Amino acid sequence: MQKITKQLLIAILLIVFVVAIAVSTWWLWSFYHNNLRGIGPAVNPPSRDITQLIDKREAPLNLPAGFSVGIFAKDLGDPRVIVTDPNDVMVVSVPARGQVIALPDNTGSGVAERQVVLIQGLNNPHGLAFRCVINKCRLYVAEENALSYYDYDPIALKATNRHKLTDLPAGGRHVTRSLLFLPAPNDSQLLVAIGSDCNVCNEQDPLRAKIMVIGADGGELKEYAKGLRNSVFQAINPATKQVWITEMGRDYLGDDLPPDEINILAQGSNYGWPICYGKNVHDTDFDKNTYFRNPCMEPFETPSYINIPAHSAPLGLAFITGNAWPKDYANGLFVAYHGSWNRSVPTGYKVVRYKLGPKGEYQGAEDFISGWLQADNTALGRPAGLLTKPNGELFISDDKAGVIYRVYPTK
């Protein structure tokens, strides 16, 4: 009897083991199928060298009539934020290399003459900002764990004498720290965007999932706006002097939820994360509390200004200025869709043009550049940072292909 009992116990344990393996396998397959089936374009190396395709005029990228694209700089690693110094020299952050580099084009050829390493040995540098007062310039750099400025010489292209302003929280799910000086008369105040520690959670770090603000000379890092899961890029609308930001929604709610967002930043506002998304829609998958009030409503939570298709991963945004652009581009906005990973069918991998009225009124959107995502679901690159110029040029950093593109008018 004891022998039979042991054999029965072994059989039961074996059945439990097999069932557990089957359930685990099914769960892993289901999770992959629903969330990661389209991850390939984001994580695999570029399927082809886009610089060679463009040089050979094989036209992998689709642009509107009247525009062409060329390579301004290549072999950059993972270029992200693009700014210009007081002499209009392009300066770019390269997080994986720990560098900030300058890309002079003194002859106006449309191609960078060389790469000048301004700063190196940094910890995931991302955000950049210049501030020049009475012929003295500072280059502000946001690393993953610190905010500093350097004395900047625009003639010699040198950044020296690091001045650390404050520590920033390191690690976590989102490690980019982005910078933007507020418009006048508050242009001595520097915005610092810090993403959440998680995908969706009740954030414990008081500096995360927020945009903070600090004085140009330092001081206390204060909360400016909250409820922002990961607002990686910011830009000032020249027509309204408002700060516009892109915002990445959470993952694992399927292909079409939640929307990514464009928001207009207002001091003291709460943009809803982790309990609200989009147009003040309640995230009931995460938050079950509805006892006291609708948890997503104005004036307590601020809805998105524009919804973007889920998992597009909006990064850089840049407003159109100057008279060299076509007339119907006036007041417009470009946004770089870095591209999805948490989606069964990939989306994004393009630059989108937003049509806006003179006061920023949303009038529609259309693809401006596409083609990075190929028909076989491989990717030639991923657009990240944007910079527009009044002469009709658009510069795009690509942190997958390691290049900066120059888009320019042909007529």
N, C-alpha and C positions, 0 to 999 in steps of 0.2 A: 504493500500500500504506500509506504514511504517512497519507494522507487518510482511508482506511478505519479505520485504527487510532484516529485522533482522533475520528471519528464514533462508533466503538464505545465509546471512553472517555467521551465526553459522554453516551451512552445509559446506560452503567453508572452514572455519577454521578447522572443524573436518576432512575434506578430506585432507587438508594440513598437519594436525597433523599426520594422519594415514600414509600418504605418507612419511613424514619425519621419522617416526618410522621405516617404512619398509626399506627405503633407509639406515638409520643408522644401522639397523640390518643386512642388506645385506652387508654393508661395513665392519662391525665388523666381520661377518662370513668369508667374503672373505679375510680380513687381517689375521685372525687366520689361515684359511686354507692354505694360501700361505706362511705364515711366522712363525707361532707358533705351527703348528700341531705336530711337532716333539720335542717340548720343554720338554716333560715329563722326559726323562733320565737326563737332566741337573738340574732340580729343585726338583724332587721328592727324598725322602730319598732312600738310597740303598735298592734294592729289597731283598737282603739277606746279612748276615754278611760274608764278604769275608774271614775274618780271620778264621772263623770256617770251611769254605769250604776248605781252604788251609791246615789247621791243620788236617782235616779228609782225605786229599789227594783226594778230589773230583775233583781237577784239573779244576777250572773254567777258568783259563787263558791258552791260547795256546802259547807255546814257541817252538823254533826250537829244534831239537834233540841235545842233549849234554848240555842243560841248564835246571836248575830247579829254582823254586821260593819259597821263604819263607818270613815270616813276621819279619822284623828287629825291628820294633817298632809299637805300636798301641795305641789307645785312645789318639791321638794327636790333635784332633780338625780338623783344616784345614792346615796341613803342606804344605809349598810351596818351598822356596829356600833351597837347601842343599849345604853346603860347609864343608870343613874339616879344623880344626885348625892345628897349627904346629906339634902337636902330633898325627895327623890323627884321632882325635875325631870328629865325625859328629856334626855339628851345624845347626839348622833348624829354620826358621822363621814360626810363627804361627799367622797370621794376626788377626783372629777373637778373639783370646785370648789375643792379645796385648803382646805376649811373643817371646823371642828368647831362645831356649832351646838347651842343649848339650845332646848327646846320647852316652855315653861311652860304649865301648865293649872291656874292658881291657883283657879279656881272649881269644878274637878272636873266640867266639862261633858263630858269625853270628847273634846274638840277642843282642839288647841294654840292658844293665844291669839295667839302671834306667834313669829317666828323670831329668835333672838338669836345673832348671830355671835360666838362666844367667841374663836376663833383663825382666821386666814386666811393665805393665801400659803404654804400647806404643800405638800409634795411627796407627793401621794397618801396622805393620812392615812387610817389604817384602824383599828388597834387602839386601844382606850381603856380606861383603868382609873382608879378613884379610890382614894386612900388618905388617911384622915383620922386624925391622932393629936393628942390634946390640943387639939381645936378648930382645928387647922390642917390644911387640906386641900390635896392635890395632885391635879392631873389629869395622868395620864400619857398620852402620845400617841406612837404608833408611825407614823412616816412610812416611805416606801419606803426611805429612806437614813439614817434616824437615829431614835433613841429619846430623848425628852425628857420633862420634867415642867414644869408651870406651877403657880404659886401660884393657888389657886382660892378665890374668894369666892362662896359659895352664896346670899348675900343679894342682892348686887349683880349676880350672874351675870356675873362677870368672871374671865378667866384671864390672868394677867400673869407677867412675869419668867421667861422661858424658861430652863430649866437642862438643857443637853444632857448626857445620860448616856453615850452611845456612838454610834458610827457603825454602820450596818447596810449589808449589801451591796445595792447598787441594781441595777435592770435585771433582765434575764433573763426567763424565761417567767412566773414568778409574782412579783408585786410587792406583795402584801398582807403586812403584818407585824402579827400579832395578839398581844394581851396578856391575861394573867390572873395575879392574885396567888394563890399557893398558899394552901390553908386553914391555919388555926392548927394548930400553933404556928410554922409556917414562913411566916406571912403577910407577912413582910418580903421575901420572895423573889418576884420577878416573872418569869413565863414569857413568852418571846418566840418565837412561831412564825414560821419563815422557810422558804418553799417552795423547791423545787429550781430550778436555773437552766434546766432542760430538761424535756422530756417523759419520757424515760428515758435515762439515761446514767450513767457513773461520775463522780459529782459531784466537781469539783475544789475548790470553795470550802468550807473547813472549817466555815463557819457555816450552810450551806444544807442543805435537806432534813432539818431538825432542829428540835427545840424546845430553845431555849437558856434559861438562867436568869441573872438578874443581881439584885443587891441593890437595895432601894428607893432607896438613896443613891448607887448607881453601883457601880463596881468592874469586875472582869473578867467578861466575858460567857462563861459556861461551858456546855458541852454537858449537857443534861438527858436527852434521848432522841433517837434517830436512826432512819434508815430510813423517814422520813415525807415522801413526795413533796410534799404540799401540804395540811397540816392548818390550815385557815383559821380555824376557830372552836373554842373550848374552853369548858367549863362544869364546875362542881363539883357532884357529886351530893350533895345535902344529907343523904341518909340514910347514905352510906358515907364521905363526905369525900374521895372519889377524883375525880381530874380525868378527864373524858371528852372525847374529841376526835373530830371528823369528819375523814375522810381521802379525798381524791380520787385514784382510780386512774389509771393511764396511759391514753393514747389509742392508737388505731390497731390494736386487736386484735379488731375486729369489734363487733357490736351488744351482745354479752352478756359480754364479758371486757374487763378484769378487774373484779371487783366493787369498788364504792366501800365504805368501811368506817366503822364506829364502833369506836374503840379506847379502852381504859382505860389512861391514861398511868401508867407506872412508871419511876422514875428509873433510868437505865442501860440501859434496854431498847432493842433494835433491832427495828423493825417491818417490816424486810425489803426495802423499796424500795432499789435497783431490781431485785433478782433474785427477790423473792418478793411475792406478793399474796394477799389473802384469808386462808384458813385454811392458811397456809404452803404455797401452791402455787408451784412453780418456774416463773418466766417464762423458758421455754426459747427464746422468740422473741428475747430479748435476751441471756440468759446461757447459754453452752454448757458451763460448767465443772461437771462432776460427778465429777471424778477422786478427790477426797479424801473427800467425805462428801455426804450429801444436803444441798444448800445451803439448804434451808428446813426447819429443825427446831428445836424447843425443846431446850435453853434458849438457843440461839444467836440464833434469830429468834422473835419473838412473833407469833402469829397474830392476826387480827382478832377482836374480840369479837362483832360483828354484821356480817354482810355486807349490803350495799345493792345493788340492781340497778345494773349497770354504767352509767356516764355520767349518773347521776342528779344528780351534782354537789352533794353535801350540804354545806351551809354552817352557818347558825346552829343551835344546839341549846340548849334551855332545859328545865330540870326543873320539874315541877309541885309547888308547895308551898301550904300553907294549906288550910282546911276549906271554902272556898267552891266548890271544884271538885266535880263529882259524885264519889261515893265510889269508883267503879271507876277513876277517874283517879289515885288516890293512887300515889305513887312513880313516876309516868309521866314520859315525856320526849317533847318535840316536836323534830322535825328539819325544817329547811327544805331541800327539794330544789330547787336553783336551776334545774335543767333542762339537758338535753343539747344539745350541738352536734355531737359526734362520733358520730352514730348515724343510721342510715338512717330509722328511725321514731322520732320524738322521745319522750322519756320525762322524768319529773320534773315540774317546774313545780307543786309542791304542798307542803303541810305534812303530815307524817306523824306519827302518834301511836304511840309505842312503849310497850307494856305491860311493866312491870317489877315484880319482887318487892321486898320490903323491903330486900334486900341487892343490888339491881341485877340480879336474875336475869331474863334475857330470856324473855318470855312471849308475844310476838307483836307484830304491827304492823298498823296500818290507816290509811287516808287520813283525815285530820282536815279539811283544806280542800283542795279541788281546783277546777278551773275556769279557772285562768289560761291553760292550754293549751286552745285551742278545737278544735272538731271539724274545722275546715279547716286545722289545723296552723299557725295564727297564735297569737300569745301576747298576752294583755292585760297581763302583767307577769311578774316573776321574784322569788319570795320569797328573801330573803337573811339578814338578822339577825332574831333572836327575843329577846323579853323576856317572861317570865311574872311575874304578881303574885299574891300570896296571895288577893286578892279575886275571883279567877276570870277576870282579864283576860289576854289574850295580845296583844302588840304585834309587828307584823311589818314590817320594812323591805322595800321593793320598789325595787331599783336600776334597774329598767326603766321602771316607771310613775312613779317619783319620789315615792312616797308612803310613809306609815306607816299601816298599818291597825290598828284597835282591834277585837279580837274579845272579846265580853263575854257573860256569861250573861243569858238573858232570863227565867229562872224560878228 
